[in-house]
């Protein structure tokens, strides 16, 4: 039986992750902690003997920079890096730039959890009055996409993310894995969650419970049909990983009033 290895990685902490804001398609650099997370991830993967043949990233700097830092720490800077908008973070529409805790205070934690985690709920779309509309849609990187600029999403559910990701997975990434290449996907919390839902057959309800912390690689061992042979494994210190997961889950909670 053939066995293939795939590693998924949510980028290191970004500036807006640190500020607990919906970042989405606004381009953000890594924070100092995010740079450290990416380098630590690379060192861990090197210690465990991983050798990548290809890396796939989104078009967003935090995803690309994370991949560079990982490869640098592994001494594998020469490995090809391929970028696509189809691995971008979920488009949070009108929520972009807003603070999650403040939104929970205003709308309730359950509503924010649905916006963040549910499978088929779509946030209100972004429009031209939004302060980040032009920054996103006038960005030259999106002239490279395989769809016209006016067909790019204005808001997405996780279901929508999976819908735009699957053609890229089936047409570009999966064929490389089937050739026996070891692949790293350096992407985002929701693009990684969408792909996990597809590969692992996670239900619409249970995907809401899947949390991926920044900078923690997820190992999938796949069979010849690219279905998991074993449960996913988050690599690293398990106590630290659980603490990081809790930190992500707490982002959608209202701040206690003074």
C-alpha beads as a LAMMPS data file, in Angstrom:
LAMMPS data file: protein, C-alpha beads

258 atoms
257 bonds

1 atom types
1 bond types

-500.0 500.0 xlo xhi
-500.0 500.0 ylo yhi
-500.0 500.0 zlo zhi

Masses

1 110.0

Atoms # bond

1 1 1 0.000 0.000 0.000
2 1 1 1.281 3.447 -0.923
3 1 1 1.677 5.968 1.871
4 1 1 2.089 9.699 1.380
5 1 1 2.946 12.452 3.855
6 1 1 1.305 15.872 3.807
7 1 1 1.985 18.645 6.299
8 1 1 -0.437 21.512 6.844
9 1 1 0.690 24.659 8.608
10 1 1 -1.269 27.670 9.732
11 1 1 1.104 30.639 9.329
12 1 1 2.873 32.140 12.333
13 1 1 1.095 34.800 14.365
14 1 1 0.356 37.931 12.350
15 1 1 0.074 41.511 13.536
16 1 1 -3.729 41.383 13.521
17 1 1 -3.789 37.959 15.196
18 1 1 -2.015 39.665 18.062
19 1 1 -4.628 42.456 18.067
20 1 1 -7.463 39.876 17.849
21 1 1 -8.885 41.361 14.653
22 1 1 -10.498 39.615 11.679
23 1 1 -7.610 39.722 9.216
24 1 1 -8.790 37.717 6.236
25 1 1 -7.522 39.106 2.904
26 1 1 -5.872 42.230 4.325
27 1 1 -2.148 41.640 3.941
28 1 1 -0.379 41.481 7.290
29 1 1 3.220 40.784 8.246
30 1 1 4.186 38.306 10.927
31 1 1 4.555 39.607 14.472
32 1 1 7.825 38.995 16.327
33 1 1 6.178 35.986 17.957
34 1 1 5.015 34.806 14.538
35 1 1 8.569 34.909 13.167
36 1 1 9.725 32.857 16.160
37 1 1 6.888 30.360 15.671
38 1 1 7.845 29.820 12.025
39 1 1 11.536 29.357 12.822
40 1 1 10.740 27.012 15.704
41 1 1 8.492 25.025 13.391
42 1 1 11.304 24.711 10.842
43 1 1 13.756 23.554 13.505
44 1 1 11.268 20.964 14.765
45 1 1 10.663 19.596 11.266
46 1 1 14.410 19.446 10.625
47 1 1 14.984 17.547 13.886
48 1 1 12.299 15.072 12.869
49 1 1 13.967 14.488 9.507
50 1 1 11.394 15.960 7.124
51 1 1 12.496 16.804 3.603
52 1 1 10.080 18.712 1.411
53 1 1 9.826 18.488 -2.349
54 1 1 7.279 21.287 -2.809
55 1 1 5.633 23.997 -0.735
56 1 1 2.279 25.625 -1.502
57 1 1 1.203 28.960 -0.014
58 1 1 -1.538 31.539 -0.408
59 1 1 -0.902 34.990 -1.926
60 1 1 -0.767 36.585 1.540
61 1 1 2.558 37.669 3.028
62 1 1 2.100 35.935 6.381
63 1 1 1.673 32.588 4.633
64 1 1 4.621 33.129 2.264
65 1 1 6.952 34.505 4.947
66 1 1 6.169 31.556 7.214
67 1 1 7.127 29.137 4.427
68 1 1 10.397 30.990 3.808
69 1 1 11.345 30.939 7.491
70 1 1 10.478 27.247 7.826
71 1 1 12.588 26.322 4.801
72 1 1 15.460 28.530 5.979
73 1 1 15.490 26.861 9.394
74 1 1 15.495 23.462 7.674
75 1 1 18.307 24.391 5.261
76 1 1 15.932 23.722 2.361
77 1 1 15.583 27.207 0.851
78 1 1 15.890 25.747 -2.645
79 1 1 12.597 23.850 -2.436
80 1 1 10.032 25.264 -4.926
81 1 1 7.293 27.468 -3.438
82 1 1 4.055 27.773 -5.443
83 1 1 1.472 30.442 -4.563
84 1 1 -2.270 30.598 -5.201
85 1 1 -5.180 32.771 -4.050
86 1 1 -7.145 29.539 -3.632
87 1 1 -5.213 28.898 -0.402
88 1 1 -6.036 32.371 0.957
89 1 1 -7.692 32.782 4.331
90 1 1 -11.487 32.800 4.418
91 1 1 -12.911 36.136 3.249
92 1 1 -14.690 37.587 6.271
93 1 1 -16.446 40.315 4.296
94 1 1 -17.644 43.290 6.328
95 1 1 -16.095 41.817 9.502
96 1 1 -12.546 42.458 8.256
97 1 1 -10.588 44.655 10.656
98 1 1 -13.035 44.289 13.553
99 1 1 -11.951 43.077 16.983
100 1 1 -13.382 39.643 17.809
101 1 1 -13.770 40.268 21.541
102 1 1 -15.509 43.600 20.938
103 1 1 -17.838 41.919 18.437
104 1 1 -18.624 39.247 21.031
105 1 1 -19.445 42.013 23.519
106 1 1 -21.774 43.621 20.978
107 1 1 -23.391 40.624 19.276
108 1 1 -22.814 37.784 21.747
109 1 1 -20.152 35.066 21.834
110 1 1 -22.389 32.518 20.104
111 1 1 -22.921 34.778 17.074
112 1 1 -19.181 35.411 16.751
113 1 1 -18.498 31.682 17.115
114 1 1 -20.933 31.011 14.265
115 1 1 -19.219 33.620 12.078
116 1 1 -15.802 32.147 12.878
117 1 1 -16.485 28.414 13.002
118 1 1 -19.724 27.327 11.346
119 1 1 -19.580 25.595 7.983
120 1 1 -22.172 27.389 5.892
121 1 1 -22.855 30.759 7.522
122 1 1 -21.585 33.663 5.416
123 1 1 -20.762 37.013 7.078
124 1 1 -22.125 40.247 5.558
125 1 1 -20.231 41.026 2.310
126 1 1 -17.635 43.740 2.005
127 1 1 -18.584 46.708 -0.187
128 1 1 -16.874 49.817 -1.515
129 1 1 -17.636 51.791 1.654
130 1 1 -15.483 49.425 3.719
131 1 1 -12.123 50.945 4.778
132 1 1 -10.162 47.963 3.400
133 1 1 -12.107 47.411 0.165
134 1 1 -9.679 49.235 -2.121
135 1 1 -6.626 47.829 -0.358
136 1 1 -7.799 44.336 -1.230
137 1 1 -9.331 44.718 -4.683
138 1 1 -6.805 47.136 -6.157
139 1 1 -3.899 44.913 -5.065
140 1 1 -1.819 43.856 -8.080
141 1 1 -1.406 40.303 -6.766
142 1 1 -5.039 39.557 -7.587
143 1 1 -4.499 40.346 -11.255
144 1 1 -2.629 37.015 -11.355
145 1 1 -5.684 34.950 -10.356
146 1 1 -7.399 32.396 -12.565
147 1 1 -10.693 34.296 -12.184
148 1 1 -11.445 37.955 -13.013
149 1 1 -11.050 40.447 -10.183
150 1 1 -14.787 41.150 -10.093
151 1 1 -15.451 37.419 -9.561
152 1 1 -13.306 37.208 -6.437
153 1 1 -15.351 36.656 -3.256
154 1 1 -16.722 39.535 -1.193
155 1 1 -17.489 37.234 1.757
156 1 1 -17.168 33.482 2.366
157 1 1 -18.429 30.679 4.543
158 1 1 -16.095 27.758 5.221
159 1 1 -18.131 25.879 2.616
160 1 1 -17.215 28.580 0.083
161 1 1 -13.526 28.284 1.031
162 1 1 -13.649 24.549 0.364
163 1 1 -15.416 25.183 -2.927
164 1 1 -12.653 27.440 -4.280
165 1 1 -9.870 25.340 -2.728
166 1 1 -10.907 21.908 -4.040
167 1 1 -10.159 22.558 -7.741
168 1 1 -6.628 23.595 -6.771
169 1 1 -6.219 20.594 -4.480
170 1 1 -7.479 18.142 -7.099
171 1 1 -5.768 19.730 -10.086
172 1 1 -2.435 20.921 -8.693
173 1 1 -1.512 19.705 -5.188
174 1 1 -2.872 16.150 -5.137
175 1 1 -1.093 15.118 -8.379
176 1 1 2.266 16.154 -6.854
177 1 1 1.557 14.097 -3.727
178 1 1 0.592 11.077 -5.835
179 1 1 4.018 11.317 -7.511
180 1 1 5.486 10.582 -4.076
181 1 1 6.477 14.166 -3.248
182 1 1 6.414 15.307 0.362
183 1 1 4.376 18.513 0.407
184 1 1 4.014 21.360 2.894
185 1 1 0.983 23.640 2.657
186 1 1 1.680 26.899 4.487
187 1 1 -1.706 28.578 4.577
188 1 1 -4.329 29.799 7.040
189 1 1 -6.590 28.568 9.798
190 1 1 -9.667 28.278 7.605
191 1 1 -8.084 27.065 4.374
192 1 1 -6.369 24.316 6.398
193 1 1 -9.606 23.502 8.253
194 1 1 -11.502 23.294 4.946
195 1 1 -8.947 20.871 3.526
196 1 1 -9.027 18.777 6.714
197 1 1 -12.816 18.608 6.451
198 1 1 -12.514 17.235 2.930
199 1 1 -9.699 14.759 3.604
200 1 1 -10.990 13.449 6.912
201 1 1 -14.697 13.519 6.071
202 1 1 -15.486 15.749 9.062
203 1 1 -19.186 16.561 9.446
204 1 1 -20.579 20.080 9.022
205 1 1 -21.208 20.196 12.774
206 1 1 -17.892 18.754 13.954
207 1 1 -15.696 21.039 11.850
208 1 1 -16.688 23.854 14.236
209 1 1 -14.705 22.042 16.940
210 1 1 -11.467 21.888 14.922
211 1 1 -8.977 24.566 16.016
212 1 1 -5.525 25.033 14.519
213 1 1 -3.032 27.223 16.403
214 1 1 -0.500 29.347 14.541
215 1 1 2.888 27.854 13.727
216 1 1 2.034 24.242 14.606
217 1 1 2.539 21.681 11.784
218 1 1 -0.172 19.079 11.241
219 1 1 0.954 15.702 9.867
220 1 1 -1.372 13.659 7.670
221 1 1 -0.389 10.178 6.499
222 1 1 -2.454 9.422 3.387
223 1 1 -3.239 6.274 1.408
224 1 1 -3.279 5.921 -2.383
225 1 1 -6.705 7.596 -2.455
226 1 1 -5.308 10.462 -0.346
227 1 1 -7.448 9.501 2.621
228 1 1 -5.924 9.510 6.122
229 1 1 -4.417 6.231 7.338
230 1 1 -4.161 7.515 10.914
231 1 1 -5.591 10.462 12.887
232 1 1 -3.977 13.833 12.197
233 1 1 -1.017 14.604 14.444
234 1 1 -0.109 18.099 15.638
235 1 1 3.667 18.033 15.983
236 1 1 5.432 19.529 18.994
237 1 1 5.011 19.774 22.743
238 1 1 1.428 18.638 23.346
239 1 1 0.877 20.752 26.482
240 1 1 2.023 23.872 24.618
241 1 1 -0.217 22.967 21.669
242 1 1 -3.283 22.605 23.911
243 1 1 -2.523 25.993 25.495
244 1 1 -2.209 27.533 22.013
245 1 1 -5.539 25.990 20.941
246 1 1 -7.254 27.454 24.006
247 1 1 -5.764 30.860 23.205
248 1 1 -7.294 30.744 19.709
249 1 1 -10.676 29.611 21.038
250 1 1 -10.687 32.423 23.611
251 1 1 -10.285 35.069 20.889
252 1 1 -14.036 35.046 20.305
253 1 1 -14.975 35.628 23.933
254 1 1 -16.173 38.962 25.248
255 1 1 -13.782 40.896 27.441
256 1 1 -14.836 40.852 31.094
257 1 1 -16.241 44.225 32.129
258 1 1 -14.268 46.156 34.740

Bonds

1 1 1 2
2 1 2 3
3 1 3 4
4 1 4 5
5 1 5 6
6 1 6 7
7 1 7 8
8 1 8 9
9 1 9 10
10 1 10 11
11 1 11 12
12 1 12 13
13 1 13 14
14 1 14 15
15 1 15 16
16 1 16 17
17 1 17 18
18 1 18 19
19 1 19 20
20 1 20 21
21 1 21 22
22 1 22 23
23 1 23 24
24 1 24 25
25 1 25 26
26 1 26 27
27 1 27 28
28 1 28 29
29 1 29 30
30 1 30 31
31 1 31 32
32 1 32 33
33 1 33 34
34 1 34 35
35 1 35 36
36 1 36 37
37 1 37 38
38 1 38 39
39 1 39 40
40 1 40 41
41 1 41 42
42 1 42 43
43 1 43 44
44 1 44 45
45 1 45 46
46 1 46 47
47 1 47 48
48 1 48 49
49 1 49 50
50 1 50 51
51 1 51 52
52 1 52 53
53 1 53 54
54 1 54 55
55 1 55 56
56 1 56 57
57 1 57 58
58 1 58 59
59 1 59 60
60 1 60 61
61 1 61 62
62 1 62 63
63 1 63 64
64 1 64 65
65 1 65 66
66 1 66 67
67 1 67 68
68 1 68 69
69 1 69 70
70 1 70 71
71 1 71 72
72 1 72 73
73 1 73 74
74 1 74 75
75 1 75 76
76 1 76 77
77 1 77 78
78 1 78 79
79 1 79 80
80 1 80 81
81 1 81 82
82 1 82 83
83 1 83 84
84 1 84 85
85 1 85 86
86 1 86 87
87 1 87 88
88 1 88 89
89 1 89 90
90 1 90 91
91 1 91 92
92 1 92 93
93 1 93 94
94 1 94 95
95 1 95 96
96 1 96 97
97 1 97 98
98 1 98 99
99 1 99 100
100 1 100 101
101 1 101 102
102 1 102 103
103 1 103 104
104 1 104 105
105 1 105 106
106 1 106 107
107 1 107 108
108 1 108 109
109 1 109 110
110 1 110 111
111 1 111 112
112 1 112 113
113 1 113 114
114 1 114 115
115 1 115 116
116 1 116 117
117 1 117 118
118 1 118 119
119 1 119 120
120 1 120 121
121 1 121 122
122 1 122 123
123 1 123 124
124 1 124 125
125 1 125 126
126 1 126 127
127 1 127 128
128 1 128 129
129 1 129 130
130 1 130 131
131 1 131 132
132 1 132 133
133 1 133 134
134 1 134 135
135 1 135 136
136 1 136 137
137 1 137 138
138 1 138 139
139 1 139 140
140 1 140 141
141 1 141 142
142 1 142 143
143 1 143 144
144 1 144 145
145 1 145 146
146 1 146 147
147 1 147 148
148 1 148 149
149 1 149 150
150 1 150 151
151 1 151 152
152 1 152 153
153 1 153 154
154 1 154 155
155 1 155 156
156 1 156 157
157 1 157 158
158 1 158 159
159 1 159 160
160 1 160 161
161 1 161 162
162 1 162 163
163 1 163 164
164 1 164 165
165 1 165 166
166 1 166 167
167 1 167 168
168 1 168 169
169 1 169 170
170 1 170 171
171 1 171 172
172 1 172 173
173 1 173 174
174 1 174 175
175 1 175 176
176 1 176 177
177 1 177 178
178 1 178 179
179 1 179 180
180 1 180 181
181 1 181 182
182 1 182 183
183 1 183 184
184 1 184 185
185 1 185 186
186 1 186 187
187 1 187 188
188 1 188 189
189 1 189 190
190 1 190 191
191 1 191 192
192 1 192 193
193 1 193 194
194 1 194 195
195 1 195 196
196 1 196 197
197 1 197 198
198 1 198 199
199 1 199 200
200 1 200 201
201 1 201 202
202 1 202 203
203 1 203 204
204 1 204 205
205 1 205 206
206 1 206 207
207 1 207 208
208 1 208 209
209 1 209 210
210 1 210 211
211 1 211 212
212 1 212 213
213 1 213 214
214 1 214 215
215 1 215 216
216 1 216 217
217 1 217 218
218 1 218 219
219 1 219 220
220 1 220 221
221 1 221 222
222 1 222 223
223 1 223 224
224 1 224 225
225 1 225 226
226 1 226 227
227 1 227 228
228 1 228 229
229 1 229 230
230 1 230 231
231 1 231 232
232 1 232 233
233 1 233 234
234 1 234 235
235 1 235 236
236 1 236 237
237 1 237 238
238 1 238 239
239 1 239 240
240 1 240 241
241 1 241 242
242 1 242 243
243 1 243 244
244 1 244 245
245 1 245 246
246 1 246 247
247 1 247 248
248 1 248 249
249 1 249 250
250 1 250 251
251 1 251 252
252 1 252 253
253 1 253 254
254 1 254 255
255 1 255 256
256 1 256 257
257 1 257 258
